[in-house]
């Protein structure tokens, strides 16, 4: 017998979609892969060189501190101080093996069997499945197009009950690309603070905010933020290092103390080679990260222009790495449409059904992996598609 909390889960959505590649015959040209959220450009040469040097250091093959190597915790904390214009110290940082591990550890730290976490829907599927495996219940607040696929704080307040231990948000959002305005984040933060529950805020894509927004939010400047906020981050997107699995949690020192107990039982410490290589690059590659931010912003614009040429395809939300689109095929579910897109048009996307109930008419396009010239091919591929 297997654990029923695992057997009832779907197979990993990205793996399911990537298997559809073999159904395409190249009749429309090379496959356009807009499924997985990965940068389509390589890490900086200095980063790659630093990784090579660190990999040859035998000391880094040993176990390191559970909370993360001191050099990275210090460098990342200094970066956050500048980014958020707030006081953040190394003791506020827990380094993790990727952001998914950061979410699992955070959920374990605040909730147990029978407790519940409130999520926004559409929701990131790995957050949903992680809570399911942990035996933590999930309640949902649905976001609709009339609100830019952002939640209404009054709806969040109404959904909180006596078993709610945390509200989980992703901004910029996966799958919708929606950017949570700072006033909305502050309103939700204060709601959580007043109810004595945690706000878990995943900011994996924060380095790809719109070019006119440099301060992600003012939450770290709020009094007693350490008692309410758990902020998650991934180094995968901004530094093009997804295979090296490195993330971070920013929280109060007491939360970091609890997180270390969890991480010690999951992995002991995050990969040390990439920790050592990355620490000096946070400051050194600031201009390079800004160039990539501009690059992704340009892809957002091209994607919006491409969708505008397609009758019946409704772009509901767009930003950072993602566009969330309502397909025009009435009566067809998103899995059927996505499979047809892969097979007939050579365009690979994630079906909306993987992001929660009520999303069967939606598709997620991830355009960070596609250049502007490739994105511009979408109208030609999709105009004649029949499902």
TALINJO-V292127 format. One record per residue. RES is the residue in one small letter. SS is DSSP state (H for helix, E for strand, - for the rest). PSI is psi as a letter, one per 40 degrees, with the letter a starting at -180 (none if undefined). Layout:
<<RES;SS;PSI> <RES;SS;PSI>>
This chain:
<<x;-;i> <x;-;i> <x;-;h> <x;H;d> <x;H;d> <x;H;d> <x;H;d> <x;-;e> <x;-;i> <x;-;i> <x;-;i> <x;-;h> <x;H;d> <x;H;d> <x;H;d> <x;H;d> <x;H;d> <x;H;d> <x;H;e> <x;H;e> <x;H;d> <x;H;e> <x;H;e> <x;-;h> <x;-;e> <x;-;e> <x;-;d> <x;-;e> <x;-;a> <x;-;i> <x;-;h> <x;E;h> <x;E;h> <x;-;f> <x;-;c> <x;-;i> <x;-;g> <x;-;i> <x;-;h> <x;-;e> <x;-;i> <x;-;i> <x;-;i> <x;-;i> <x;H;d> <x;H;d> <x;H;d> <x;H;d> <x;H;d> <x;H;d> <x;H;d> <x;H;d> <x;H;d> <x;H;d> <x;H;d> <x;-;e> <x;-;h> <x;H;d> <x;H;d> <x;H;e> <x;H;e> <x;-;i> <x;-;i> <x;-;a> <x;-;h> <x;-;d> <x;-;e> <x;-;i> <x;-;i> <x;H;d> <x;H;d> <x;H;d> <x;H;d> <x;H;d> <x;H;d> <x;H;d> <x;H;d> <x;H;d> <x;H;d> <x;H;d> <x;H;d> <x;H;d> <x;H;d> <x;H;e> <x;-;f> <x;-;i> <x;-;h> <x;-;h> <x;-;i> <x;H;d> <x;H;e> <x;H;e> <x;E;h> <x;E;h> <x;E;h> <x;E;i> <x;-;g> <x;-;i> <x;H;d> <x;H;d> <x;H;d> <x;H;d> <x;H;d> <x;H;d> <x;H;d> <x;H;d> <x;H;d> <x;H;d> <x;H;d> <x;H;e> <x;-;i> <x;-;a> <x;-;h> <x;-;e> <x;-;i> <x;E;i> <x;E;h> <x;E;h> <x;E;i> <x;E;i> <x;E;h> <x;-;i> <x;-;i> <x;-;h> <x;H;d> <x;H;d> <x;H;d> <x;H;d> <x;H;d> <x;H;d> <x;H;d> <x;H;d> <x;H;d> <x;H;e> <x;-;f> <x;-;h> <x;E;i> <x;E;h> <x;E;i> <x;E;i> <x;E;h> <x;E;h> <x;-;h> <x;-;i> <x;H;d> <x;H;d> <x;H;f> <x;-;f> <x;-;f> <x;-;i> <x;-;i> <x;-;h> <x;H;d> <x;H;d> <x;H;d> <x;H;d> <x;H;d> <x;H;d> <x;H;e> <x;-;h> <x;-;a> <x;-;e> <x;-;e> <x;E;h> <x;E;e> <x;E;i> <x;E;h> <x;E;h> <x;E;i> <x;E;h> <x;-;h> <x;-;i> <x;-;i> <x;-;h> <x;-;e> <x;-;d> <x;-;e> <x;-;i> <x;-;h> <x;-;h> <x;-;i> <x;H;d> <x;H;d> <x;H;d> <x;H;d> <x;H;d> <x;H;d> <x;H;d> <x;H;d> <x;H;d> <x;H;d> <x;H;d> <x;H;d> <x;H;d> <x;H;e> <x;-;f> <x;-;i> <x;E;i> <x;E;h> <x;E;h> <x;E;h> <x;E;h> <x;-;f> <x;-;d> <x;-;f> <x;H;d> <x;H;e> <x;H;f> <x;-;i> <x;-;i> <x;-;e> <x;-;e> <x;-;h> <x;-;d> <x;-;h> <x;-;d> <x;-;i> <x;-;e> <x;H;d> <x;H;e> <x;H;e> <x;-;i> <x;-;h> <x;-;f> <x;H;d> <x;H;d> <x;H;e> <x;-;d> <x;E;h> <x;E;h> <x;E;h> <x;E;i> <x;E;i> <x;E;h> <x;H;e> <x;H;d> <x;H;d> <x;H;d> <x;H;e> <x;-;f> <x;-;f> <x;H;d> <x;H;e> <x;H;e> <x;-;g> <x;-;h> <x;E;a> <x;E;i> <x;E;h> <x;E;h> <x;-;a> <x;-;i> <x;H;d> <x;H;d> <x;H;d> <x;H;d> <x;H;d> <x;H;d> <x;H;d> <x;H;d> <x;H;d> <x;H;d> <x;H;d> <x;H;d> <x;H;e> <x;H;d> <x;-;e> <x;-;d> <x;-;i> <x;-;i> <x;-;h> <x;H;d> <x;H;d> <x;H;d> <x;H;d> <x;H;d> <x;H;d> <x;H;d> <x;H;d> <x;-;e> <x;H;e> <x;H;d> <x;H;d> <x;H;d> <x;-;f> <x;H;d> <x;H;d> <x;H;d> <x;H;d> <x;H;d> <x;H;d> <x;H;d> <x;H;d> <x;H;d> <x;H;d> <x;H;d> <x;H;d> <x;H;d> <x;H;d> <x;H;d> <x;H;d> <x;H;d> <x;H;d> <x;H;d> <x;H;d> <x;H;d> <x;H;d> <x;H;d> <x;-;e> <x;-;h> <x;-;h> <x;-;e> <x;-;h> <x;E;h> <x;E;h> <x;E;d> <x;E;i> <x;E;h> <x;E;i> <x;-;b> <x;-;e> <x;E;i> <x;E;h> <x;E;h> <x;E;h> <x;E;h> <x;-;i> <x;-;e> <x;-;g> <x;-;h> <x;-;e> <x;-;h> <x;-;i> <x;H;d> <x;H;d> <x;H;d> <x;H;d> <x;H;d> <x;H;d> <x;H;d> <x;H;d> <x;H;d> <x;H;d> <x;H;d> <x;H;e> <x;-;f> <x;E;h> <x;E;h> <x;-;i> <x;E;h> <x;E;i> <x;H;d> <x;H;d> <x;H;e> <x;H;e> <x;-;i> <x;-;i> <x;-;e> <x;-;e> <x;-;e> <x;-;e> <x;E;i> <x;E;i> <x;E;h> <x;E;h> <x;E;h> <x;-;e> <x;-;d> <x;-;e> <x;-;h> <x;-;i> <x;H;d> <x;H;d> <x;H;d> <x;H;d> <x;-;e> <x;-;e> <x;H;d> <x;H;d> <x;H;d> <x;H;d> <x;H;e> <x;-;d> <x;-;e> <x;-;h> <x;-;h> <x;-;none>>
